[in-house]
Amino acid sequence: MKQPKPHLRTCLGCGREADKRELVRIVRSPEGDVFVDPSSKRSGRGAYVCADEACFEAAVRKDRLGRALKTTVKEDDIERLRHEFEQVATSDARFRSGR
């Protein structure tokens, strides 16, 4: 039986390729709102980051998040995203065991 291809995505912070289930998805909704998508199923343009604060901070610092989502991410949105990201990365069982 043919094996399905893995759903590889690239982390915006470090550039590591991984299965999309190993990364945290950040999404821009059709209405223009930006938020962390723990289910990875919400509609909208997505960007992926490792479940590591350093990767999130690198993506924000280098403006890769805004470019990947094709929008301007405001400073207050970044603070909210940082809080949402920390909650997902620490509470989701997928990310607790590390890389």
C-alpha positions in Angstrom: 0.0 0.0 0.0 1.3 3.4 -0.9 2.2 5.6 2.1 0.7 9.1 2.2 3.0 12.0 1.9 3.6 13.9 5.2 2.2 17.4 5.4 5.5 19.3 5.8 5.5 23.0 6.7 8.4 25.3 7.5 8.9 27.2 10.7 9.0 30.9 10.2 11.5 31.3 13.0 14.2 28.7 12.5 13.4 27.4 9.0 13.1 23.8 10.1 10.7 21.6 8.1 8.4 19.4 10.1 5.0 17.8 9.9 2.3 20.4 10.3 1.0 18.6 13.5 4.3 19.4 15.2 4.1 23.1 14.6 1.8 25.8 16.0 -0.4 27.5 13.3 -1.1 31.2 13.3 -3.9 32.2 10.9 -5.3 35.4 9.4 -9.0 35.0 9.0 -10.9 36.2 5.9 -12.0 39.2 8.0 -8.4 40.1 8.7 -8.1 39.0 12.3 -4.8 37.3 13.3 -4.8 34.6 16.0 -3.3 31.3 17.1 -5.2 28.3 15.7 -4.6 25.3 18.1 -6.9 23.0 16.0 -5.1 23.9 12.7 -8.5 23.8 11.0 -9.8 27.4 10.9 -10.2 28.9 7.6 -7.8 31.6 6.5 -4.1 32.1 5.5 -1.8 30.1 7.8 1.7 30.4 9.0 3.6 27.9 11.1 6.1 28.2 14.0 7.8 25.7 16.2 6.4 25.4 19.7 9.4 27.3 21.0 9.3 30.9 22.2 12.6 31.7 20.4 11.1 30.7 17.1 8.0 32.8 17.7 10.2 35.8 18.7 12.4 35.4 15.6 9.4 35.3 13.3 8.1 38.5 14.9 11.5 40.3 15.0 12.2 39.5 11.3 8.7 40.4 10.2 8.2 36.9 8.7 4.9 36.6 10.4 3.4 39.6 8.7 4.8 38.7 5.3 3.6 35.0 5.5 0.1 36.2 6.5 0.2 39.0 3.9 -0.9 41.6 6.4 0.5 44.1 8.9 0.6 42.6 12.4 0.1 45.4 14.9 2.0 45.6 18.2 -1.1 44.9 20.3 -1.9 41.9 18.1 1.7 40.6 18.7 1.3 40.8 22.4 -2.0 38.9 22.2 -0.5 36.4 19.9 2.4 35.9 22.2 0.1 35.1 25.1 -2.1 32.7 23.0 1.1 31.1 21.7 2.5 30.5 25.2 -0.8 28.9 26.3 -1.0 26.6 23.3 2.7 25.6 23.4 2.5 24.7 27.1 -0.9 23.2 27.3 -1.1 21.1 24.2 0.2 17.5 24.7 1.7 17.5 21.1 4.3 20.0 22.2 5.2 19.0 25.8 7.6 16.2 24.9 9.8 18.6 22.9 11.2 18.1 19.4 
